[in-house]
Amino acid sequence: MENNEKNKDARYLLAALIEIYRGNSVFLPDFDHQMENTLLRDVFSSAISFAQYDESRFTLSDEIFKSANEGVTVKEQVELAKIQTPDVLNAKMIAAAHVLRLVDDQQFMLS
């Protein structure tokens, strides 16, 4: 991959998210911004159904709004993982695994 070329591996991004939400550190290349934002929005949208508490769903809803209006990155998720509640992190981790399975099975993105 050339230096100016962005990583477009959706499977790597989703696997990295799972590890980030588990509290592990991973190597993060520069991802294609459009793919990154779309996959994160898919994860946040899916995570709402896995969250147990209303406060967690509100947090995820705010992240969906931010991704739609400002854009979000995986690197921002690393910082958020340090301060978010276990319910939010668990919901995101399950959602990332769910989206990864869909990407693997169907070779498409939800959004």
VEXTI-912271 format. One record per atom (N, C-alpha, C, O, CB): residue number from 1; atom name; y, x, z. Coordinates in steps of 0.02 Angstrom, whole numbers. Each point is the difference from the previous one (the first is absolute). Glycine has a CB too. Example, Ala and Ser with C-alpha at 12.3 -4.5 7.8 and 13.67 -1.06 7.14 Angstrom:
REM VEXTI-912271
+-----+----+--------+--------+--------+
!   k !  a !      v !      u !      w !
+-----+----+--------+--------+--------+
!   1 !  N !   -284 !    660 !    390 !
!   1 ! CA !     59 !    -45 !      0 !
!   1 !  C !     60 !     45 !      0 !
!   1 !  O !     -1 !     52 !     33 !
!   1 ! CB !    -58 !   -147 !     29 !
!   2 !  N !    112 !     77 !    -98 !
!   2 ! CA !     59 !     42 !      3 !
!   2 !  C !     55 !    -39 !     37 !
!   2 !  O !     55 !     25 !      8 !
!   2 ! CB !    -87 !     34 !   -116 !
+-----+----+--------+--------+--------+
This chain:
REM VEXTI-912271
+-----+----+--------+--------+--------+
!   k !  a !      v !      u !      w !
+-----+----+--------+--------+--------+
!   1 !  N !    -59 !     42 !      0 !
!   1 ! CA !     59 !    -42 !      0 !
!   1 !  C !     62 !     44 !      0 !
!   1 !  O !      4 !     47 !     40 !
!   1 ! CB !    -66 !   -139 !     21 !
!   2 !  N !    109 !     79 !   -104 !
!   2 ! CA !     61 !     39 !     -5 !
!   2 !  C !     44 !    -13 !     61 !
!   2 !  O !     -8 !    -50 !     34 !
!   2 ! CB !      1 !     48 !   -159 !
!   3 !  N !     54 !     48 !    137 !
!   3 ! CA !     43 !     -6 !     58 !
!   3 !  C !     43 !    -63 !      0 !
!   3 !  O !     12 !    -28 !     53 !
!   3 ! CB !    -11 !    151 !    -49 !
!   4 !  N !     23 !   -145 !    -63 !
!   4 ! CA !     44 !    -58 !     -3 !
!   4 !  C !    -39 !    -65 !     -6 !
!   4 !  O !     30 !    -54 !     -1 !
!   4 ! CB !     57 !    127 !    -51 !
!   5 !  N !   -152 !    -70 !     48 !
!   5 ! CA !    -41 !    -59 !     -8 !
!   5 !  C !    -18 !    -28 !     69 !
!   5 !  O !    -19 !     38 !     45 !
!   5 ! CB !    -27 !      6 !   -154 !
!   6 !  N !     52 !   -110 !    118 !
!   6 ! CA !    -14 !    -33 !     63 !
!   6 !  C !    -73 !    -21 !      3 !
!   6 !  O !    -30 !    -16 !    -52 !
!   6 ! CB !    150 !    -24 !     59 !
!   7 !  N !   -148 !     39 !     52 !
!   7 ! CA !    -68 !    -20 !     11 !
!   7 !  C !     -6 !    -75 !     -9 !
!   7 !  O !     38 !    -38 !     31 !
!   7 ! CB !    -57 !    135 !     47 !
!   8 !  N !    -29 !   -120 !   -119 !
!   8 ! CA !    -10 !    -72 !    -12 !
!   8 !  C !    -69 !    -22 !     23 !
!   8 !  O !    -26 !    -50 !    -25 !
!   8 ! CB !    104 !     57 !    -72 !
!   9 !  N !   -107 !     29 !    145 !
!   9 ! CA !    -67 !    -16 !     24 !
!   9 !  C !      5 !    -52 !     57 !
!   9 !  O !     12 !     18 !     58 !
!   9 ! CB !    -53 !     98 !    -91 !
!  10 !  N !     32 !   -179 !     15 !
!  10 ! CA !      6 !    -54 !     49 !
!  10 !  C !    -53 !      6 !     55 !
!  10 !  O !     13 !    -16 !     58 !
!  10 ! CB !     33 !    -58 !   -148 !
!  11 !  N !   -105 !     97 !     71 !
!  11 ! CA !    -54 !      6 !     49 !
!  11 !  C !     17 !     53 !     53 !
!  11 !  O !    -13 !    -10 !     59 !
!  11 ! CB !    -70 !    -24 !   -148 !
!  12 !  N !    113 !     90 !     68 !
!  12 ! CA !     19 !     52 !     48 !
!  12 !  C !     55 !    -27 !     46 !
!  12 !  O !     -2 !     12 !     61 !
!  12 ! CB !    -28 !     78 !   -145 !
!  13 !  N !     79 !   -125 !     56 !
!  13 ! CA !     54 !    -27 !     41 !
!  13 !  C !    -27 !    -47 !     53 !
!  13 !  O !     20 !      4 !     58 !
!  13 ! CB !     59 !      7 !   -156 !
!  14 !  N !   -123 !    -56 !     79 !
!  14 ! CA !    -28 !    -48 !     47 !
!  14 !  C !    -43 !     34 !     53 !
!  14 !  O !      2 !    -18 !     59 !
!  14 ! CB !      1 !    -69 !   -149 !
!  15 !  N !    -44 !    136 !     69 !
!  15 ! CA !    -41 !     37 !     49 !
!  15 !  C !     45 !     38 !     48 !
!  15 !  O !    -15 !      5 !     60 !
!  15 ! CB !    -78 !      5 !   -145 !
!  16 !  N !    148 !     18 !     59 !
!  16 ! CA !     47 !     36 !     44 !
!  16 !  C !     31 !    -48 !     50 !
!  16 !  O !      8 !     17 !     59 !
!  16 ! CB !     17 !     65 !   -151 !
!  17 !  N !     -7 !   -142 !     70 !
!  17 ! CA !     28 !    -50 !     46 !
!  17 !  C !    -48 !    -16 !     56 !
!  17 !  O !     20 !     -5 !     58 !
!  17 ! CB !     46 !    -43 !   -152 !
!  18 !  N !   -130 !     39 !     78 !
!  18 ! CA !    -50 !    -15 !     51 !
!  18 !  C !      0 !     55 !     52 !
!  18 !  O !     -1 !    -14 !     60 !
!  18 ! CB !    -69 !    -50 !   -143 !
!  19 !  N !     70 !    126 !     61 !
!  19 ! CA !      0 !     56 !     47 !
!  19 !  C !     65 !      4 !     40 !
!  19 !  O !     -1 !     16 !     60 !
!  19 ! CB !    -75 !     46 !   -138 !
!  20 !  N !    132 !    -76 !     46 !
!  20 ! CA !     64 !      0 !     36 !
!  20 !  C !      0 !    -53 !     55 !
!  20 !  O !     21 !     14 !     56 !
!  20 ! CB !     38 !     26 !   -160 !
!  21 !  N !    -83 !    -99 !     88 !
!  21 ! CA !     -1 !    -54 !     50 !
!  21 !  C !    -51 !     13 !     55 !
!  21 !  O !      5 !    -29 !     54 !
!  21 ! CB !     29 !    -50 !   -143 !
!  22 !  N !    -82 !    123 !     76 !
!  22 ! CA !    -48 !     20 !     52 !
!  22 !  C !     28 !     56 !     43 !
!  22 !  O !    -30 !     19 !     50 !
!  22 ! CB !    -64 !    -52 !   -125 !
!  23 !  N !    152 !     60 !     56 !
!  23 ! CA !     32 !     52 !     39 !
!  23 !  C !    -14 !     70 !    -24 !
!  23 !  O !     17 !     49 !     34 !
!  23 ! CB !    -24 !   -124 !     61 !
!  24 !  N !    -23 !     82 !   -153 !
!  24 ! CA !    -16 !     66 !    -27 !
!  24 !  C !     54 !     23 !    -48 !
!  24 !  O !     37 !    -41 !    -28 !
!  24 ! CB !   -159 !     16 !     40 !
!  25 !  N !    128 !     90 !    -21 !
!  25 ! CA !     47 !     26 !    -49 !
!  25 !  C !    -36 !     15 !    -65 !
!  25 !  O !    -58 !     23 !      1 !
!  25 ! CB !    131 !     26 !     92 !
!  26 !  N !    -40 !    -61 !   -148 !
!  26 ! CA !    -29 !     12 !    -66 !
!  26 !  C !     52 !     31 !    -46 !
!  26 !  O !     60 !     -5 !     12 !
!  26 ! CB !   -138 !    -92 !      3 !
!  27 !  N !     53 !    131 !    -67 !
!  27 ! CA !     45 !     28 !    -50 !
!  27 !  C !     27 !    -57 !    -42 !
!  27 !  O !    -38 !    -41 !    -25 !
!  27 ! CB !    -26 !    151 !     23 !
!  28 !  N !    130 !   -112 !     -6 !
!  28 ! CA !     32 !    -52 !    -40 !
!  28 !  C !     37 !     30 !    -59 !
!  28 !  O !     53 !     31 !      8 !
!  28 ! CB !    -41 !   -103 !     94 !
!  29 !  N !    -40 !     64 !   -162 !
!  29 ! CA !     36 !     24 !    -60 !
!  29 !  C !     58 !    -48 !    -15 !
!  29 !  O !      7 !    -52 !     33 !
!  29 ! CB !   -113 !    105 !    -79 !
!  30 !  N !    146 !    -36 !     -2 !
!  30 ! CA !     52 !    -47 !    -22 !
!  30 !  C !    -33 !    -52 !    -44 !
!  30 !  O !    -23 !     14 !    -55 !
!  30 ! CB !    114 !     76 !     60 !
!  31 !  N !    -92 !   -152 !     20 !
!  31 ! CA !    -31 !    -55 !    -37 !
!  31 !  C !     50 !    -31 !    -48 !
!  31 !  O !     61 !      4 !     10 !
!  31 ! CB !   -138 !    -25 !     86 !
!  32 !  N !     52 !    -10 !   -148 !
!  32 ! CA !     40 !    -40 !    -45 !
!  32 !  C !     33 !    -55 !     42 !
!  32 !  O !    -34 !    -38 !     33 !
!  32 ! CB !    -42 !     63 !   -134 !
!  33 !  N !    142 !    -27 !     99 !
!  33 ! CA !     37 !    -45 !     45 !
!  33 !  C !    -19 !    -74 !    -11 !
!  33 !  O !     -9 !    -37 !     48 !
!  33 ! CB !    103 !    120 !    -46 !
!  34 !  N !    -99 !   -104 !    -64 !
!  34 ! CA !    -16 !    -70 !    -14 !
!  34 !  C !    -70 !    -18 !     27 !
!  34 !  O !     -8 !    -52 !     32 !
!  34 ! CB !     81 !     57 !   -135 !
!  35 !  N !   -122 !     37 !     90 !
!  35 ! CA !    -68 !    -12 !     25 !
!  35 !  C !      0 !     -1 !     77 !
!  35 !  O !    -31 !    -43 !     31 !
!  35 ! CB !    -18 !     98 !   -135 !
!  36 !  N !     82 !     -7 !    133 !
!  36 ! CA !      3 !      7 !     73 !
!  36 !  C !     30 !    -63 !     31 !
!  36 !  O !    -29 !    -28 !     47 !
!  36 ! CB !     40 !    152 !    -58 !
!  37 !  N !     45 !   -146 !    -14 !
!  37 ! CA !     34 !    -59 !     27 !
!  37 !  C !    -43 !    -63 !     -9 !
!  37 !  O !     -5 !    -41 !     45 !
!  37 ! CB !    117 !     95 !    -69 !
!  38 !  N !   -143 !    -61 !    -35 !
!  38 ! CA !    -41 !    -59 !    -14 !
!  38 !  C !    -61 !     -2 !     46 !
!  38 !  O !    -16 !    -52 !     28 !
!  38 ! CB !     54 !     55 !   -147 !
!  39 !  N !    -72 !     53 !    126 !
!  39 ! CA !    -59 !      2 !     44 !
!  39 !  C !     18 !    -12 !     73 !
!  39 !  O !    -36 !    -35 !     35 !
!  39 ! CB !    -19 !    113 !   -115 !
!  40 !  N !    109 !    -50 !    102 !
!  40 ! CA !     21 !    -11 !     69 !
!  40 !  C !     17 !    -74 !     12 !
!  40 !  O !    -18 !    -28 !     51 !
!  40 ! CB !     61 !    146 !    -45 !
!  41 !  N !     -9 !   -148 !    -54 !
!  41 ! CA !     15 !    -72 !      6 !
!  41 !  C !    -64 !    -41 !      2 !
!  41 !  O !     -5 !    -48 !     38 !
!  41 ! CB !    114 !     66 !    -99 !
!  42 !  N !   -159 !      1 !     20 !
!  42 ! CA !    -65 !    -34 !      2 !
!  42 !  C !    -33 !      7 !     68 !
!  42 !  O !    -28 !    -47 !     26 !
!  42 ! CB !     15 !     68 !   -150 !
!  43 !  N !     16 !     39 !    152 !
!  43 ! CA !    -29 !     12 !     66 !
!  43 !  C !     35 !    -41 !     53 !
!  43 !  O !    -32 !    -32 !     41 !
!  43 ! CB !      0 !    148 !    -76 !
!  44 !  N !     99 !   -116 !     35 !
!  44 ! CA !     37 !    -38 !     50 !
!  44 !  C !    -14 !    -74 !     -6 !
!  44 !  O !    -10 !    -35 !     50 !
!  44 ! CB !     99 !    122 !    -52 !
!  45 !  N !    -91 !   -112 !    -60 !
!  45 ! CA !    -14 !    -71 !    -11 !
!  45 !  C !    -69 !    -19 !     25 !
!  45 !  O !     -9 !    -53 !     30 !
!  45 ! CB !     85 !     54 !   -129 !
!  46 !  N !   -124 !     41 !     86 !
!  46 ! CA !    -69 !    -13 !     22 !
!  46 !  C !     -5 !      7 !     76 !
!  46 !  O !    -39 !    -36 !     32 !
!  46 ! CB !     -5 !     76 !   -142 !
!  47 !  N !     81 !      5 !    138 !
!  47 ! CA !     -4 !     14 !     72 !
!  47 !  C !     22 !    -60 !     43 !
!  47 !  O !    -24 !     -8 !     56 !
!  47 ! CB !     44 !    128 !    -81 !
!  48 !  N !     23 !   -161 !     -1 !
!  48 ! CA !     23 !    -58 !     39 !
!  48 !  C !    -59 !    -43 !     22 !
!  48 !  O !      0 !    -24 !     56 !
!  48 ! CB !    108 !     24 !   -120 !
!  49 !  N !   -156 !     -9 !     21 !
!  49 ! CA !    -57 !    -42 !     18 !
!  49 !  C !    -47 !     33 !     50 !
!  49 !  O !    -40 !    -33 !     32 !
!  49 ! CB !     47 !    -19 !   -144 !
!  50 !  N !     -2 !    118 !    120 !
!  50 ! CA !    -42 !     36 !     48 !
!  50 !  C !     34 !     11 !     67 !
!  50 !  O !    -33 !     20 !     48 !
!  50 ! CB !    -22 !     35 !   -145 !
!  51 !  N !    120 !    -67 !    101 !
!  51 ! CA !     36 !     10 !     63 !
!  51 !  C !    -17 !    -56 !     49 !
!  51 !  O !     -7 !    -58 !    -19 !
!  51 ! CB !    101 !    117 !    -42 !
!  52 !  N !   -100 !    -41 !    125 !
!  52 ! CA !    -18 !    -49 !     51 !
!  52 !  C !     60 !    -35 !     30 !
!  52 !  O !     -5 !    -56 !     23 !
!  52 ! CB !    -96 !    123 !      1 !
!  53 !  N !    158 !    -33 !    -23 !
!  53 ! CA !     58 !    -25 !     37 !
!  53 !  C !     57 !    -17 !    -47 !
!  53 !  O !      9 !     32 !    -52 !
!  53 ! CB !    -43 !     36 !    151 !
!  54 !  N !     74 !   -118 !    -80 !
!  54 ! CA !     57 !    -20 !    -40 !
!  54 !  C !     50 !     57 !     -9 !
!  54 !  O !     28 !      9 !    -54 !
!  54 ! CB !    -43 !   -126 !     94 !
!  55 !  N !     26 !    155 !     13 !
!  55 ! CA !     47 !     56 !     -4 !
!  55 !  C !    -22 !     51 !    -53 !
!  55 !  O !     41 !     28 !    -36 !
!  55 ! CB !    -13 !    -45 !    158 !
!  56 !  N !    -93 !     27 !   -126 !
!  56 ! CA !    -27 !     46 !    -51 !
!  56 !  C !     12 !    -28 !    -70 !
!  56 !  O !     17 !     38 !    -46 !
!  56 ! CB !   -104 !      3 !    128 !
!  57 !  N !     77 !   -105 !    -90 !
!  57 ! CA !     12 !    -32 !    -65 !
!  57 !  C !     74 !      5 !    -20 !
!  57 !  O !     16 !      9 !    -59 !
!  57 ! CB !   -113 !    -87 !     80 !
!  58 !  N !    141 !     71 !     28 !
!  58 ! CA !     72 !      7 !    -14 !
!  58 !  C !     16 !     71 !    -22 !
!  58 !  O !     39 !     11 !    -46 !
!  58 ! CB !    -13 !   -102 !    130 !
!  59 !  N !    -56 !    140 !    -50 !
!  59 ! CA !     10 !     71 !    -19 !
!  59 !  C !    -23 !     12 !    -71 !
!  59 !  O !     35 !     33 !    -39 !
!  59 ! CB !    -51 !      1 !    159 !
!  60 !  N !    -43 !    -60 !   -138 !
!  60 ! CA !    -26 !      8 !    -68 !
!  60 !  C !     43 !    -36 !    -51 !
!  60 !  O !     10 !     25 !    -55 !
!  60 ! CB !   -125 !    -14 !    102 !
!  61 !  N !    140 !    -69 !    -28 !
!  61 ! CA !     45 !    -37 !    -45 !
!  61 !  C !     63 !     40 !    -14 !
!  61 !  O !     25 !      1 !    -57 !
!  61 ! CB !    -71 !   -110 !    102 !
!  62 !  N !     73 !    141 !      6 !
!  62 ! CA !     59 !     43 !     -9 !
!  62 !  C !    -15 !     58 !    -47 !
!  62 !  O !     42 !     20 !    -40 !
!  62 ! CB !     -3 !    -51 !    155 !
!  63 !  N !   -100 !     59 !   -109 !
!  63 ! CA !    -18 !     55 !    -45 !
!  63 !  C !     -8 !    -24 !    -72 !
!  63 !  O !     17 !     37 !    -47 !
!  63 ! CB !    -75 !     19 !    144 !
!  64 !  N !     32 !   -116 !   -107 !
!  64 ! CA !     -4 !    -28 !    -68 !
!  64 !  C !     70 !     -9 !    -28 !
!  64 !  O !     12 !     18 !    -58 !
!  64 ! CB !   -120 !    -78 !     87 !
!  65 !  N !    153 !     34 !     11 !
!  65 ! CA !     70 !    -10 !    -22 !
!  65 !  C !     31 !     67 !    -19 !
!  65 !  O !     33 !      5 !    -52 !
!  65 ! CB !    -23 !   -106 !    126 !
!  66 !  N !    -20 !    152 !    -32 !
!  66 ! CA !     28 !     66 !    -15 !
!  66 !  C !    -30 !     29 !    -64 !
!  66 !  O !     36 !     29 !    -41 !
!  66 ! CB !    -18 !    -10 !    164 !
!  67 !  N !    -83 !    -28 !   -133 !
!  67 ! CA !    -32 !     27 !    -60 !
!  67 !  C !     26 !    -34 !    -63 !
!  67 !  O !      6 !     31 !    -53 !
!  67 ! CB !   -107 !     -3 !    120 !
!  68 !  N !    117 !    -92 !    -61 !
!  68 ! CA !     25 !    -38 !    -58 !
!  68 !  C !     72 !     18 !    -16 !
!  68 !  O !     20 !      0 !    -58 !
!  68 ! CB !    -98 !    -92 !     86 !
!  69 !  N !    117 !    107 !     23 !
!  69 ! CA !     71 !     12 !    -11 !
!  69 !  C !     21 !     73 !     -3 !
!  69 !  O !     45 !     18 !    -38 !
!  69 ! CB !    -28 !   -125 !     96 !
!  70 !  N !    -48 !    149 !    -17 !
!  70 ! CA !     21 !     70 !      4 !
!  70 !  C !    -53 !     48 !    -25 !
!  70 !  O !     15 !     56 !    -22 !
!  70 ! CB !     56 !    -87 !    118 !
!  71 !  N !   -133 !     10 !    -92 !
!  71 ! CA !    -56 !     45 !    -16 !
!  71 !  C !    -24 !     35 !     63 !
!  71 !  O !     39 !     13 !     46 !
!  71 ! CB !      6 !      4 !   -162 !
!  72 !  N !   -108 !     -1 !    117 !
!  72 ! CA !    -30 !     34 !     57 !
!  72 !  C !    -45 !     56 !    -26 !
!  72 !  O !    -20 !      0 !    -58 !
!  72 ! CB !     24 !   -105 !    129 !
!  73 !  N !    -19 !    153 !    -27 !
!  73 ! CA !    -42 !     56 !    -19 !
!  73 !  C !    -56 !     10 !     52 !
!  73 !  O !      5 !    -23 !     56 !
!  73 ! CB !     93 !     78 !   -115 !
!  74 !  N !   -148 !    -20 !     38 !
!  74 ! CA !    -55 !     17 !     46 !
!  74 !  C !     26 !     47 !     54 !
!  74 !  O !    -21 !     -4 !     58 !
!  74 ! CB !    -64 !    -10 !   -151 !
!  75 !  N !    130 !     58 !     75 !
!  75 ! CA !     28 !     46 !     50 !
!  75 !  C !     37 !    -37 !     55 !
!  75 !  O !     -1 !     21 !     58 !
!  75 ! CB !     11 !     67 !   -147 !
!  76 !  N !     22 !   -144 !     72 !
!  76 ! CA !     31 !    -42 !     52 !
!  76 !  C !    -53 !    -31 !     45 !
!  76 !  O !     12 !    -10 !     59 !
!  76 ! CB !     85 !    -14 !   -137 !
!  77 !  N !   -154 !      9 !     49 !
!  77 ! CA !    -54 !    -30 !     40 !
!  77 !  C !    -26 !     49 !     52 !
!  77 !  O !    -21 !    -20 !     54 !
!  77 ! CB !    -11 !    -51 !   -152 !
!  78 !  N !     34 !    136 !     82 !
!  78 ! CA !    -21 !     51 !     49 !
!  78 !  C !     45 !     -5 !     62 !
!  78 !  O !    -25 !      2 !     56 !
!  78 ! CB !    -16 !     74 !   -149 !
!  79 !  N !    105 !    -82 !     83 !
!  79 ! CA !     47 !     -5 !     56 !
!  79 !  C !     -8 !    -65 !     37 !
!  79 !  O !      1 !     -1 !     62 !
!  79 ! CB !     79 !     74 !   -123 !
!  80 !  N !    -88 !   -128 !     25 !
!  80 ! CA !     -9 !    -66 !     32 !
!  80 !  C !    -65 !     -3 !     40 !
!  80 !  O !     -2 !    -34 !     52 !
!  80 ! CB !     68 !    -18 !   -144 !
!  81 !  N !   -117 !     85 !     69 !
!  81 ! CA !    -65 !     -1 !     35 !
!  81 !  C !      6 !     28 !     71 !
!  81 !  O !    -41 !    -16 !     43 !
!  81 ! CB !    -17 !     27 !   -154 !
!  82 !  N !    107 !     30 !    122 !
!  82 ! CA !      9 !     30 !     66 !
!  82 !  C !     29 !    -50 !     50 !
!  82 !  O !     -7 !      9 !     61 !
!  82 ! CB !     24 !    101 !   -116 !
!  83 !  N !     17 !   -163 !     30 !
!  83 ! CA !     35 !    -45 !     46 !
!  83 !  C !    -25 !    -73 !     -4 !
!  83 !  O !     19 !    -40 !     43 !
!  83 ! CB !     79 !    115 !    -53 !
!  84 !  N !   -138 !    -91 !    -39 !
!  84 ! CA !    -21 !    -70 !     -7 !
!  84 !  C !    -58 !    -17 !     48 !
!  84 !  O !    -36 !     44 !     23 !
!  84 ! CB !     73 !    -42 !   -142 !
!  85 !  N !    -44 !    -66 !    132 !
!  85 ! CA !    -50 !    -24 !     47 !
!  85 !  C !    -71 !      8 !    -30 !
!  85 !  O !     -8 !      1 !    -61 !
!  85 ! CB !     92 !    -82 !    110 !
!  86 !  N !   -133 !     86 !     -6 !
!  86 ! CA !    -69 !      4 !    -25 !
!  86 !  C !    -20 !    -60 !    -44 !
!  86 !  O !    -38 !      9 !    -47 !
!  86 ! CB !     10 !     56 !    150 !
!  87 !  N !     53 !   -124 !    -88 !
!  87 ! CA !    -16 !    -59 !    -41 !
!  87 !  C !     26 !      8 !    -71 !
!  87 !  O !    -35 !    -16 !    -48 !
!  87 ! CB !     37 !    -55 !    151 !
!  88 !  N !     60 !     95 !   -110 !
!  88 ! CA !     29 !     10 !    -67 !
!  88 !  C !    -39 !     54 !    -37 !
!  88 !  O !    -17 !     -8 !    -58 !
!  88 ! CB !    131 !    -28 !    101 !
!  89 !  N !   -128 !     91 !     -9 !
!  89 ! CA !    -37 !     55 !    -33 !
!  89 !  C !    -71 !    -21 !    -19 !
!  89 !  O !    -23 !     17 !    -54 !
!  89 ! CB !     91 !     65 !    120 !
!  90 !  N !   -101 !   -120 !    -23 !
!  90 ! CA !    -67 !    -23 !    -16 !
!  90 !  C !      2 !    -48 !    -60 !
!  90 !  O !    -43 !      4 !    -44 !
!  90 ! CB !      9 !      9 !    165 !
!  91 !  N !     82 !    -58 !   -122 !
!  91 ! CA !      6 !    -47 !    -55 !
!  91 !  C !     13 !     37 !    -66 !
!  91 !  O !    -29 !    -18 !    -51 !
!  91 ! CB !     72 !    -70 !    130 !
!  92 !  N !      0 !    138 !    -77 !
!  92 ! CA !     15 !     39 !    -60 !
!  92 !  C !    -61 !     40 !    -23 !
!  92 !  O !    -14 !      6 !    -60 !
!  92 ! CB !    133 !      2 !     95 !
!  93 !  N !   -156 !     20 !     13 !
!  93 ! CA !    -59 !     40 !    -17 !
!  93 !  C !    -53 !    -45 !    -33 !
!  93 !  O !    -29 !     20 !    -51 !
!  93 ! CB !     53 !     59 !    147 !
!  94 !  N !    -36 !   -137 !    -68 !
!  94 ! CA !    -48 !    -46 !    -30 !
!  94 !  C !     23 !    -22 !    -69 !
!  94 !  O !    -39 !     -4 !    -47 !
!  94 ! CB !      5 !    -35 !    162 !
!  95 !  N !     98 !     24 !   -120 !
!  95 ! CA !     28 !    -21 !    -65 !
!  95 !  C !     -5 !     55 !    -52 !
!  95 !  O !    -17 !    -14 !    -58 !
!  95 ! CB !     95 !    -63 !    119 !
!  96 !  N !    -65 !    139 !    -42 !
!  96 ! CA !     -5 !     55 !    -48 !
!  96 !  C !    -73 !      8 !    -23 !
!  96 !  O !    -12 !     13 !    -59 !
!  96 ! CB !    109 !     45 !    114 !
!  97 !  N !   -144 !    -66 !    -10 !
!  97 ! CA !    -71 !      3 !    -19 !
!  97 !  C !    -18 !    -58 !    -47 !
!  97 !  O !    -38 !      8 !    -47 !
!  97 ! CB !     11 !     49 !    156 !
!  98 !  N !     55 !   -115 !    -95 !
!  98 ! CA !    -11 !    -59 !    -42 !
!  98 !  C !     27 !     11 !    -71 !
!  98 !  O !    -34 !    -14 !    -49 !
!  98 ! CB !     39 !    -60 !    152 !
!  99 !  N !     57 !     99 !   -107 !
!  99 ! CA !     30 !     13 !    -65 !
!  99 !  C !    -38 !     55 !    -36 !
!  99 !  O !     -9 !     -4 !    -61 !
!  99 ! CB !    122 !    -32 !    105 !
! 100 !  N !   -134 !     87 !     -8 !
! 100 ! CA !    -40 !     54 !    -31 !
! 100 !  C !    -64 !    -28 !    -30 !
! 100 !  O !    -20 !     20 !    -55 !
! 100 ! CB !     67 !     62 !    138 !
! 101 !  N !    -78 !   -126 !    -48 !
! 101 ! CA !    -61 !    -31 !    -27 !
! 101 !  C !     15 !    -39 !    -64 !
! 101 !  O !    -38 !      3 !    -48 !
! 101 ! CB !    -10 !    -10 !    165 !
! 102 !  N !    103 !    -30 !   -116 !
! 102 ! CA !     20 !    -38 !    -60 !
! 102 !  C !     15 !     47 !    -59 !
! 102 !  O !    -20 !    -13 !    -56 !
! 102 ! CB !     66 !    -77 !    129 !
! 103 !  N !    -12 !    144 !    -59 !
! 103 ! CA !     16 !     48 !    -52 !
! 103 !  C !    -64 !     32 !    -27 !
! 103 !  O !     -7 !      7 !    -61 !
! 103 ! CB !    119 !     16 !    115 !
! 104 !  N !   -157 !     -6 !    -10 !
! 104 ! CA !    -64 !     29 !    -21 !
! 104 !  C !    -41 !    -49 !    -41 !
! 104 !  O !    -29 !     18 !    -51 !
! 104 ! CB !     30 !     55 !    152 !
! 105 !  N !     -5 !   -135 !    -77 !
! 105 ! CA !    -41 !    -50 !    -33 !
! 105 !  C !     29 !    -26 !    -66 !
! 105 !  O !    -36 !    -10 !    -49 !
! 105 ! CB !     -4 !    -22 !    161 !
! 106 !  N !    105 !     23 !   -112 !
! 106 ! CA !     32 !    -33 !    -57 !
! 106 !  C !     43 !     45 !    -43 !
! 106 !  O !     18 !    -17 !    -56 !
! 106 ! CB !    -21 !    -84 !    123 !
! 107 !  N !     21 !    160 !    -40 !
! 107 ! CA !     44 !     46 !    -36 !
! 107 !  C !     67 !    -32 !    -19 !
! 107 !  O !     24 !      8 !    -56 !
! 107 ! CB !   -125 !     50 !     13 !
! 108 !  N !    130 !    -95 !     92 !
! 108 ! CA !     67 !    -28 !    -10 !
! 108 !  C !     36 !     -3 !     67 !
! 108 !  O !    -31 !      4 !     53 !
! 108 ! CB !     -9 !    -71 !   -153 !
! 109 !  N !    107 !     59 !     96 !
! 109 ! CA !     40 !     -8 !     60 !
! 109 !  C !     19 !    -73 !      7 !
! 109 !  O !      5 !    -36 !    -50 !
! 109 ! CB !     39 !    155 !     41 !
! 110 !  N !    -34 !   -142 !     70 !
! 110 ! CA !     14 !    -70 !     13 !
! 110 !  C !     68 !    -23 !    -27 !
! 110 !  O !      4 !    -53 !    -30 !
! 110 ! CB !    -75 !     62 !    130 !
! 111 !  N !    122 !     30 !    -89 !
! 111 ! CA !     68 !    -22 !    -20 !
! 111 !  C !     13 !      9 !    -74 !
! 111 !  O !     54 !    -17 !    -24 !
! 111 ! CB !    -15 !     46 !    137 !
+-----+----+--------+--------+--------+
